[in-house]
Every structure is written in C-alpha cells, then in structure tokens.
Amino acid sequence: MVATVDYSIDQIRQEARYLVERGIIDRQNTICILCEFIPPREWICVECELEKNDYLLRDHISDLLAKDEWQED
C-alpha cells in the first residue's frame, strides 16, 4: 500500500511562497506549476485541496498567496 500525504491549503500556500521567494517560480505563473515540485502520487491530494478552497489550476500563484498576505496586516 502506498501512503499519501494530505496537504492543507496553508501548506500549499507555504510551498508556493517558498518557491516565489527563492525566485524559482513567479507570482504570475499558474497554480498548476506547483505540480513540478510535488510528487505525482501526492498531486491529486493537492488538486482536491485547491478545489475545496475554490482555486482552479489556471489561477495565478498570486491569487493563492493574496488571501494569506492580507492576514499578515
């Protein structure tokens, strides 16, 4: 049996922020770029979590990070 990792929306945002801060991806990339950095067997969990939180893979990384940034103010 293969174990999968559950991703919360906060974990996904944290991963996206890390990649943006390091210049690996750009805020204008679409969310689907994250699949390059998450193991394929875990990607389905990420997709489900994004969908539960009303994100589409064609949305921009900046859309994903925007809600998180407002909380810091």
Secondary structure, 3 states (H helix, E strand, C coil): CCCCCCCCHHHHHHHHHHHHHCCCCCCCCEHHHHHHCCCHHHHHHHHHHHHHCCCCCCCEHHHHHHHHHHHCC
